[in-house]
Amino acid sequence: MPDNKTQGVPSFSHFILWFGAAVSIAEIYTGALIAPLGFSKGVQAILLGHLLGVVILGLTGIIGAEKRISAIESTRISFGKYGSYGFSVLNILQLLGWTAVMIIVGARSVNEISKILWGFNNQLLWSIFIGLLICLWIGVGIKKLNKVNALAVGLLFILTIVLSTIVFKNPGLAVQIPDGELSFGAAVELSVIMPLSWLPLISDYTRYSKSRKGAFWGSAGGYFVGSSWMYVIGLGAAIVAGNSDISAILLSANLGIAAMGIVVLSTVTTTFLDAYSAGVSYLNIWPKANDKIAGLVMTFIGTVLAVIVPMEQYENFLYAIGSVFAPLFAILLTEYYIFRKKEIKEDQAINWLNMLIWVIGVVLYQQFAASGFFLGSTLPVMVITAIFCILGKGVVGKWISSKNV
């Protein structure tokens, strides 16, 4: 970790890192789920959801930049030492799930390409291959990846141009509306949930930042551009061709073996963040562990899960992530920015009041998700949770004052 901000990671490096993380097959698939809205309303939902999501993401990243602590470690500010342990376990579980999902999606796409190019059909082998590449990425180390990541993101930027050309050349894109039903609020939620899924990770990387502004604008800007773009590509592909399979789209452009390289690269640049941060969350519980070794172990577990567990109910998985972490970070952001509570109290084991408010927030999220509210679930739940936090502090503060009289 840098000793001071002059040695830290610049804003552009954060932009590259998070743009690369956003250019993924998962984003394209999720964007395709919004197709029932049509292209115009779908783009509106994507941009609104991502704008809300990256603002929250950026504000969370500032905490890491200021305090030089990881995302899960920062939850100690509001929930205490043992409270953060519980969230570390939840975060490790969801990151292992993401690692497995991304490896599965990437391996499936690469396998489809290899079947067409060479008649080679072995998804198991491709899953292991991608897992090994993620291990290599982690082995290089986050602080040494700037040049490698710049090259990778340059290639991925070319991918976005190619995909955009293929998808958006269809003149009927703006008027075609596929079958299916989806509310505008549900589409916003599908959009906001993707940047929100990085909340438990963002400070793992902004803690190395040169400045708080660089941490915010680099991370939020890179992810907004990359993820929104991928969503729109998935939306357009689903409307025009009824197919969001990136391998089919790339092969239709006669890219051949380059298509395989693009899929593998986009999978690795995203998934290594999940695996590495799962290791960082483990360090919150066991500080003496080595972050690289922990990340490599998490990659191994994620790869095993990818091999033995089928990927089903992907959309429900995304909603489940939001239900846990949206109220959690609403409380942290409220205390950090409104109550200016910025220090970790080492003698605080657990903050039961905030834990209760968090549970209420999770229940509220489930209720809003079922109601189809026009602004989705995340924003209203985070606002309501923040209000509960403010009111709770006021009531407890008055009670403590009365006992001291």
C-alpha positions as CSV (number, residue, x, y, z in Angstrom):
1,M,0.0,0.0,0.0
2,P,1.3,3.5,-0.8
3,D,2.6,5.4,2.2
4,N,1.1,8.7,0.9
5,K,-1.1,9.9,-1.8
6,T,1.6,11.1,-4.1
7,Q,2.6,7.5,-4.5
8,G,-1.0,6.4,-5.1
9,V,-2.9,5.1,-8.2
10,P,-4.0,8.0,-10.5
11,S,-7.5,8.6,-11.6
12,F,-7.0,7.3,-15.2
13,S,-5.7,4.0,-13.8
14,H,-8.9,3.6,-11.8
15,F,-10.9,4.4,-15.0
16,I,-9.1,1.7,-16.9
17,L,-9.5,-0.8,-14.1
18,W,-13.2,-0.3,-13.7
19,F,-13.9,0.1,-17.5
20,G,-12.2,-3.3,-17.9
21,A,-14.3,-4.8,-15.1
22,A,-17.5,-3.5,-16.7
23,V,-16.8,-5.0,-20.1
24,S,-18.0,-8.4,-19.4
25,I,-20.4,-11.0,-20.8
26,A,-22.5,-10.8,-17.6
27,E,-23.3,-7.1,-18.4
28,I,-24.4,-8.0,-21.9
29,Y,-26.6,-10.8,-20.7
30,T,-28.2,-8.6,-18.0
31,G,-28.8,-5.8,-20.5
32,A,-30.7,-8.4,-22.7
33,L,-33.1,-8.9,-19.8
34,I,-34.3,-5.3,-20.3
35,A,-35.4,-6.0,-24.0
36,P,-39.2,-6.2,-23.2
37,L,-39.1,-2.4,-22.6
38,G,-38.0,-1.7,-26.2
39,F,-34.8,0.2,-27.1
40,S,-35.7,3.8,-26.1
41,K,-37.2,3.1,-22.7
42,G,-34.6,0.4,-22.1
43,V,-31.7,2.9,-22.7
44,Q,-33.4,5.3,-20.3
45,A,-33.7,2.7,-17.6
46,I,-30.0,1.6,-18.1
47,L,-28.6,5.2,-17.9
48,L,-30.8,6.1,-14.9
49,G,-30.0,2.9,-13.0
50,H,-26.2,3.2,-13.7
51,L,-26.1,6.8,-12.7
52,L,-27.7,6.1,-9.4
53,G,-25.5,3.0,-8.9
54,V,-22.1,4.6,-9.7
55,V,-22.8,7.7,-7.5
56,I,-23.3,5.3,-4.6
57,L,-20.3,3.3,-5.7
58,G,-18.1,6.3,-6.0
59,L,-19.1,7.7,-2.5
60,T,-18.2,4.3,-1.0
61,G,-14.9,4.3,-2.8
62,I,-14.0,7.7,-1.2
63,I,-14.1,6.0,2.2
64,G,-11.3,3.6,1.1
65,A,-9.3,6.5,-0.4
66,E,-9.5,8.6,2.8
67,K,-9.1,5.9,5.4
68,R,-6.8,3.5,3.4
69,I,-8.9,0.5,4.3
70,S,-10.7,-2.2,2.3
71,A,-14.5,-2.1,1.7
72,I,-15.5,-4.8,4.2
73,E,-13.1,-3.4,6.8
74,S,-14.8,0.0,6.5
75,T,-18.1,-1.6,7.7
76,R,-16.4,-1.8,11.1
77,I,-17.1,2.0,11.4
78,S,-20.8,1.3,11.6
79,F,-21.2,-2.3,12.7
80,G,-18.2,-3.1,14.9
81,K,-15.6,-5.8,14.7
82,Y,-17.8,-8.8,14.8
83,G,-20.5,-7.2,12.7
84,S,-17.9,-6.8,9.9
85,Y,-17.0,-10.5,10.3
86,G,-20.5,-11.5,9.4
87,F,-20.5,-9.2,6.4
88,S,-17.1,-10.6,5.4
89,V,-18.6,-14.1,5.3
90,L,-21.6,-12.9,3.2
91,N,-19.3,-11.0,0.9
92,I,-17.0,-14.0,0.4
93,L,-20.0,-16.2,-0.4
94,Q,-21.4,-13.7,-3.0
95,L,-17.9,-13.2,-4.5
96,L,-17.4,-16.9,-4.8
97,G,-20.8,-17.0,-6.5
98,W,-19.8,-14.3,-8.9
99,T,-16.5,-15.9,-9.7
100,A,-18.2,-19.2,-10.5
101,V,-20.9,-17.5,-12.6
102,M,-18.4,-15.5,-14.6
103,I,-16.2,-18.6,-15.3
104,I,-19.3,-20.6,-16.3
105,V,-20.5,-17.8,-18.7
106,G,-17.0,-17.3,-20.2
107,A,-16.3,-21.1,-20.6
108,R,-19.7,-21.6,-22.3
109,S,-19.0,-18.9,-24.8
110,V,-15.4,-20.0,-25.5
111,N,-16.7,-23.6,-25.8
112,E,-19.3,-22.5,-28.4
113,I,-16.5,-20.8,-30.4
114,S,-14.2,-23.7,-30.2
115,K,-16.9,-26.1,-31.4
116,I,-17.5,-24.0,-34.5
117,L,-13.8,-23.3,-35.2
118,W,-12.3,-26.7,-34.4
119,G,-15.1,-29.1,-33.4
120,F,-13.6,-29.1,-29.9
121,N,-16.2,-29.5,-27.2
122,N,-15.0,-29.4,-23.6
123,Q,-16.5,-26.8,-21.3
124,L,-14.8,-28.3,-18.2
125,L,-11.3,-27.7,-19.8
126,W,-12.2,-24.1,-20.7
127,S,-13.4,-23.5,-17.1
128,I,-10.1,-24.7,-15.7
129,F,-8.2,-22.6,-18.3
130,I,-10.0,-19.4,-17.4
131,G,-9.5,-20.2,-13.7
132,L,-5.7,-20.5,-14.3
133,L,-5.6,-17.2,-16.1
134,I,-7.4,-15.5,-13.2
135,C,-4.7,-17.0,-10.9
136,L,-2.0,-15.5,-13.2
137,W,-3.7,-12.1,-13.0
138,I,-3.9,-12.2,-9.2
139,G,-0.2,-13.4,-9.1
140,V,0.9,-10.3,-11.0
141,G,-0.6,-8.2,-8.3
142,I,-3.1,-5.3,-8.4
143,K,-0.3,-2.6,-8.0
144,K,1.7,-4.0,-11.0
145,L,-1.3,-4.4,-13.3
146,N,-1.5,-0.9,-14.7
147,K,0.3,-1.6,-18.0
148,V,-1.2,-5.0,-18.5
149,N,-4.6,-3.7,-17.7
150,A,-4.2,-0.8,-20.1
151,L,-3.4,-3.2,-22.9
152,A,-6.3,-5.5,-22.0
153,V,-8.7,-2.6,-21.8
154,G,-7.5,-1.3,-25.1
155,L,-8.4,-4.6,-26.7
156,L,-11.7,-4.6,-24.9
157,F,-12.5,-1.1,-26.1
158,I,-12.1,-2.5,-29.7
159,L,-14.5,-5.2,-28.7
160,T,-17.1,-2.6,-27.7
161,I,-16.7,-0.9,-31.1
162,V,-17.1,-4.2,-33.0
163,L,-20.1,-5.3,-31.0
164,S,-21.7,-1.8,-31.4
165,T,-21.2,-1.9,-35.1
166,I,-22.8,-5.3,-35.4
167,V,-25.8,-4.6,-33.2
168,F,-26.7,-1.0,-34.1
169,K,-26.5,-1.2,-37.8
170,N,-30.0,-2.6,-37.9
171,P,-32.4,0.2,-38.9
172,G,-35.4,-1.4,-37.1
173,L,-33.7,-1.3,-33.7
174,A,-35.6,1.7,-32.4
175,V,-39.1,0.4,-33.2
176,Q,-38.9,-3.3,-32.5
177,I,-40.3,-4.5,-29.2
178,P,-39.8,-8.1,-28.2
179,D,-42.2,-10.3,-26.4
180,G,-42.2,-10.4,-22.6
181,E,-43.2,-8.2,-19.7
182,L,-40.9,-6.0,-17.6
183,S,-41.7,-2.8,-15.6
184,F,-39.6,0.3,-15.9
185,G,-38.8,0.0,-12.2
186,A,-37.6,-3.6,-12.6
187,A,-35.3,-2.5,-15.5
188,V,-33.9,0.4,-13.4
189,E,-33.2,-2.2,-10.6
190,L,-31.4,-4.6,-13.0
191,S,-29.2,-1.6,-14.0
192,V,-28.5,-0.2,-10.6
193,I,-27.8,-3.6,-9.1
194,M,-24.7,-4.2,-11.2
195,P,-22.6,-1.3,-9.9
196,L,-24.1,-1.9,-6.5
197,S,-22.7,-5.5,-6.6
198,W,-19.2,-3.9,-6.5
199,L,-19.9,-1.9,-3.2
200,P,-18.2,-4.6,-1.1
201,L,-15.1,-4.4,-3.4
202,I,-14.6,-0.8,-4.4
203,S,-12.5,0.3,-1.5
204,D,-10.2,-2.7,-2.0
205,Y,-8.8,-0.7,-4.9
206,T,-9.5,2.9,-4.1
207,R,-7.5,2.5,-0.9
208,Y,-4.4,2.8,-3.2
209,S,-5.7,6.0,-4.8
210,K,-3.7,9.1,-5.2
211,S,-6.7,11.3,-4.3
212,R,-10.3,11.1,-3.2
213,K,-11.4,12.9,-6.3
214,G,-9.5,10.5,-8.5
215,A,-10.9,7.6,-6.6
216,F,-14.5,8.8,-7.2
217,W,-14.3,10.1,-10.8
218,G,-12.0,7.4,-12.1
219,S,-14.0,4.5,-10.6
220,A,-17.5,5.8,-11.1
221,G,-16.7,7.2,-14.6
222,G,-14.9,4.0,-15.9
223,Y,-17.7,1.7,-14.6
224,F,-20.5,4.0,-15.9
225,V,-19.2,4.1,-19.4
226,G,-18.2,0.5,-19.7
227,S,-21.2,-1.1,-18.0
228,S,-23.9,1.2,-19.6
229,W,-22.3,0.4,-23.0
230,M,-22.4,-3.3,-22.4
231,Y,-26.0,-3.2,-21.2
232,V,-27.1,-1.3,-24.3
233,I,-25.2,-3.8,-26.5
234,G,-27.1,-6.7,-24.8
235,L,-30.4,-4.8,-25.1
236,G,-29.8,-4.1,-28.8
237,A,-28.7,-7.7,-29.5
238,A,-31.8,-9.1,-27.8
239,I,-34.1,-6.8,-29.7
240,V,-32.6,-7.2,-33.2
241,A,-31.5,-10.8,-33.2
242,G,-33.2,-12.3,-30.2
243,N,-29.8,-13.4,-29.2
244,S,-27.4,-11.9,-26.6
245,D,-24.9,-14.7,-26.9
246,I,-21.6,-12.8,-27.3
247,S,-19.9,-15.8,-29.0
248,A,-22.6,-15.9,-31.7
249,I,-22.3,-12.1,-32.2
250,L,-18.5,-12.2,-32.5
251,L,-18.5,-15.2,-34.9
252,S,-21.1,-13.5,-37.1
253,A,-18.5,-10.7,-37.6
254,N,-16.0,-13.4,-38.8
255,L,-13.6,-12.7,-36.0
256,G,-12.6,-16.3,-35.7
257,I,-10.0,-17.0,-33.0
258,A,-10.0,-13.3,-32.0
259,A,-13.5,-13.9,-30.7
260,M,-12.1,-16.5,-28.3
261,G,-9.4,-14.1,-27.1
262,I,-11.9,-11.3,-26.5
263,V,-14.3,-13.5,-24.5
264,V,-11.4,-14.9,-22.3
265,L,-9.9,-11.5,-21.8
266,S,-13.2,-9.8,-20.8
267,T,-13.9,-12.7,-18.4
268,V,-10.5,-12.5,-16.7
269,T,-10.4,-8.7,-16.3
270,T,-13.7,-8.8,-14.5
271,T,-13.5,-12.0,-12.5
272,F,-10.0,-11.5,-11.0
273,L,-11.5,-8.5,-9.1
274,D,-14.1,-10.8,-7.5
275,A,-11.6,-13.5,-6.6
276,Y,-9.0,-11.1,-5.2
277,S,-11.6,-9.2,-3.2
278,A,-13.0,-12.4,-1.7
279,G,-9.4,-12.9,-0.4
280,V,-9.3,-9.4,0.9
281,S,-12.6,-10.0,2.8
282,Y,-11.0,-13.1,4.4
283,L,-8.2,-10.9,5.6
284,N,-10.7,-8.8,7.5
285,I,-11.3,-11.9,9.6
286,W,-7.7,-13.3,9.5
287,P,-5.4,-10.3,9.0
288,K,-2.2,-12.4,9.1
289,A,-3.1,-14.1,5.8
290,N,-1.5,-13.2,2.5
291,D,-3.9,-11.4,0.2
292,K,-2.5,-13.0,-3.0
293,I,-2.6,-16.5,-1.5
294,A,-6.1,-15.9,-0.2
295,G,-7.2,-14.7,-3.7
296,L,-5.7,-17.7,-5.3
297,V,-7.6,-20.0,-2.9
298,M,-10.8,-18.2,-3.7
299,T,-10.2,-18.6,-7.4
300,F,-9.7,-22.3,-6.9
301,I,-12.9,-22.6,-5.0
302,G,-14.8,-20.5,-7.6
303,T,-13.4,-22.7,-10.4
304,V,-14.6,-25.8,-8.6
305,L,-18.0,-24.4,-8.1
306,A,-18.1,-23.4,-11.8
307,V,-17.4,-27.0,-12.7
308,I,-19.9,-28.7,-10.4
309,V,-22.7,-26.2,-9.9
310,P,-25.1,-25.3,-12.8
311,M,-25.8,-21.6,-13.2
312,E,-29.5,-21.0,-12.8
313,Q,-31.8,-18.1,-11.6
314,Y,-29.1,-15.5,-12.5
315,E,-31.6,-12.7,-12.2
316,N,-32.7,-13.8,-8.7
317,F,-29.0,-13.9,-7.7
318,L,-28.6,-10.2,-8.7
319,Y,-31.6,-9.2,-6.7
320,A,-30.4,-11.2,-3.6
321,I,-27.1,-9.3,-3.7
322,G,-28.9,-5.9,-3.6
323,S,-31.1,-7.0,-0.7
324,V,-28.0,-7.6,1.5
325,F,-25.6,-4.8,0.6
326,A,-27.9,-1.9,-0.3
327,P,-29.1,-1.3,3.3
328,L,-25.7,-2.2,4.7
329,F,-23.9,0.6,2.7
330,A,-26.8,3.0,3.2
331,I,-26.1,2.9,6.9
332,L,-22.3,3.2,6.4
333,L,-22.7,6.2,4.0
334,T,-25.2,7.9,6.3
335,E,-22.9,7.6,9.4
336,Y,-19.8,8.6,7.4
337,Y,-21.1,11.6,5.5
338,I,-24.0,12.9,7.7
339,F,-22.8,12.0,11.3
340,R,-19.1,12.3,10.3
341,K,-18.4,9.0,12.0
342,K,-15.1,8.1,10.3
343,E,-13.1,6.2,12.8
344,I,-13.1,2.5,13.7
345,K,-13.7,1.9,17.4
346,E,-11.5,-1.1,18.2
347,D,-13.3,-1.7,21.5
348,Q,-16.7,-2.0,19.7
349,A,-17.6,-5.6,19.2
350,I,-21.0,-5.1,17.4
351,N,-23.4,-2.2,16.9
352,W,-26.8,-3.9,17.6
353,L,-28.9,-0.8,16.6
354,N,-27.3,-0.7,13.1
355,M,-27.7,-4.4,12.8
356,L,-31.4,-4.1,13.5
357,I,-31.8,-1.3,11.0
358,W,-29.9,-3.4,8.4
359,V,-32.3,-6.4,9.0
360,I,-35.3,-4.0,8.5
361,G,-33.6,-2.7,5.3
362,V,-33.2,-6.3,3.9
363,V,-36.9,-7.0,4.6
364,L,-37.9,-3.7,2.9
365,Y,-35.9,-4.5,-0.1
366,Q,-37.7,-7.8,-0.6
367,Q,-41.1,-6.0,-0.3
368,F,-40.1,-3.3,-2.8
369,A,-38.8,-6.0,-5.2
370,A,-42.1,-7.7,-5.1
371,S,-44.1,-4.5,-5.6
372,G,-42.6,-3.4,-8.9
373,F,-42.1,0.1,-7.7
374,F,-41.3,2.5,-10.6
375,L,-37.9,3.5,-9.2
376,G,-36.9,-0.1,-8.4
377,S,-35.9,-1.3,-5.0
378,T,-32.4,-0.1,-4.3
379,L,-32.9,3.7,-4.2
380,P,-36.0,3.8,-2.1
381,V,-34.6,1.2,0.3
382,M,-31.3,3.0,0.7
383,V,-33.2,6.3,1.4
384,I,-35.6,4.7,3.9
385,T,-32.7,2.9,5.6
386,A,-30.8,6.1,5.9
387,I,-33.8,7.8,7.4
388,F,-34.2,5.0,9.9
389,C,-30.5,5.4,10.8
390,I,-30.9,9.1,11.3
391,L,-34.0,8.6,13.5
392,G,-32.4,5.8,15.4
393,K,-29.4,7.9,16.2
394,G,-31.7,10.7,17.4
395,V,-33.7,8.4,19.7
396,V,-30.7,6.6,21.1
397,G,-28.9,9.9,21.5
398,K,-31.7,11.4,23.5
399,W,-32.0,8.2,25.7
400,I,-28.3,8.4,26.5
401,S,-28.5,12.1,27.3
402,S,-31.5,11.4,29.6
403,K,-29.5,8.7,31.5
404,N,-26.6,11.1,32.0
405,V,-28.8,13.8,33.5
